[in-house]
């Protein structure tokens, strides 16, 4: 675990406004981690209990939800995104419409 690196990632994700999404790669770039997109998912998986980081606003660069369709986490992520007005169709978000920045 790399606390400083994880903290940077969490700070970027906290900045994503409601109703918007960012890709794993976008979060990596903004956290100063270059092309370490795969690390982002691991860092979000280490969030402490009771955190307020909106992990569900981070998706694949093609707009796809990263979790297996129908899984508990997939359903939770879709529900949280839709509650913020983000449309999820067949497991995908229209990045042109909902991408942050």
GUDREN-157517 format. One line per field, with one value per residue (C-alpha): residue number from 1; chain; x, y, z. Coordinates in Angstrom, 1 decimal, always signed. Example, Ala and Ser with C-alpha at 12.3 -4.5 7.8 and 13.67 -1.06 7.14 Angstrom:
2
nr = (1	2)
kette = (A	A)
c1 = (+12.3	+13.7)
c2 = (-4.5	-1.1)
c3 = (+7.8	+7.1)
This chain:
101
nr = (1	2	3	4	5	6	7	8	9	10	11	12	13	14	15	16	17	18	19	20	21	22	23	24	25	26	27	28	29	30	31	32	33	34	35	36	37	38	39	40	41	42	43	44	45	46	47	48	49	50	51	52	53	54	55	56	57	58	59	60	61	62	63	64	65	66	67	68	69	70	71	72	73	74	75	76	77	78	79	80	81	82	83	84	85	86	87	88	89	90	91	92	93	94	95	96	97	98	99	100	101)
kette = (A	A	A	A	A	A	A	A	A	A	A	A	A	A	A	A	A	A	A	A	A	A	A	A	A	A	A	A	A	A	A	A	A	A	A	A	A	A	A	A	A	A	A	A	A	A	A	A	A	A	A	A	A	A	A	A	A	A	A	A	A	A	A	A	A	A	A	A	A	A	A	A	A	A	A	A	A	A	A	A	A	A	A	A	A	A	A	A	A	A	A	A	A	A	A	A	A	A	A	A	A)
c1 = (+0.0	+1.2	-0.7	+0.6	-0.3	-3.7	-4.5	-3.7	-6.1	-8.9	-8.5	-9.0	-12.0	-13.5	-13.3	-15.5	-18.8	-22.1	-23.6	-20.1	-17.7	-14.0	-12.0	-9.4	-6.7	-8.0	-7.8	-4.3	-3.2	-4.7	-3.2	+0.3	+0.6	+0.9	-0.4	-1.0	-4.8	-4.8	-3.6	-6.6	-9.0	-6.7	-6.5	-10.3	-10.6	-8.6	-11.0	-11.6	-15.0	-17.3	-15.4	-17.1	-15.1	-17.5	-15.7	-18.7	-17.9	-14.8	-15.4	-13.5	-12.4	-15.0	-17.7	-18.2	-18.8	-15.7	-17.6	-19.2	-22.8	-25.3	-22.8	-23.7	-21.0	-22.1	-25.8	-24.7	-22.5	-25.3	-27.8	-25.6	-24.8	-28.4	-29.4	-27.1	-28.7	-26.0	-27.6	-26.3	-27.4	-26.3	-23.6	-22.2	-22.2	-22.0	-18.6	-19.1	-22.1	-21.1	-17.3	-15.8	-13.8)
c2 = (+0.0	+3.5	+5.9	+9.1	+7.8	+6.5	+9.9	+11.7	+9.4	+9.8	+13.6	+13.6	+11.4	+13.6	+16.5	+14.8	+16.6	+14.8	+13.9	+13.5	+10.5	+10.2	+7.3	+5.4	+6.9	+10.4	+10.0	+8.6	+11.6	+14.1	+12.4	+12.7	+9.0	+9.1	+6.0	+3.9	+3.5	+0.0	+1.2	+3.5	+0.5	-1.0	+2.3	+2.7	-0.9	+0.1	+2.9	+2.7	+1.9	+4.9	+7.0	+9.7	+9.2	+8.8	+5.7	+5.0	+8.0	+6.3	+4.0	+2.7	+5.1	+3.6	+4.4	+0.9	-0.1	-2.2	-4.7	-7.9	-7.1	-8.2	-8.3	-6.5	-3.8	-3.3	-2.8	-0.5	+1.6	+1.9	+2.9	+5.6	+7.0	+7.0	+8.7	+11.6	+11.8	+9.8	+7.6	+4.0	+2.1	-1.6	-1.0	+2.1	+5.8	+8.3	+9.8	+12.7	+13.8	+12.8	+13.0	+15.4	+18.3)
c3 = (+0.0	-0.9	+1.4	-0.3	-3.8	-2.6	-1.0	-4.3	-6.1	-3.5	-3.7	-7.5	-7.2	-4.5	-7.0	-9.6	-9.4	-9.0	-12.4	-14.0	-14.4	-15.1	-16.5	-14.6	-16.9	-16.4	-12.6	-12.9	-15.0	-12.7	-9.6	-11.3	-11.9	-15.7	-17.3	-14.1	-14.7	-13.4	-10.0	-9.6	-9.2	-6.6	-4.7	-4.7	-3.5	-0.4	+0.7	+4.5	+5.9	+6.1	+3.5	+1.4	-1.8	-4.7	-6.2	-8.4	-10.6	-12.0	-15.1	-18.0	-20.8	-23.2	-20.7	-19.5	-15.9	-14.8	-12.6	-13.9	-15.1	-12.5	-9.6	-6.4	-7.0	-10.6	-9.5	-6.7	-9.1	-11.7	-9.0	-7.5	-11.0	-12.0	-8.8	-9.8	-13.3	-15.2	-17.8	-17.9	-20.9	-21.3	-18.7	-20.4	-19.9	-22.8	-22.1	-24.5	-22.4	-18.8	-18.8	-16.3	-17.8)
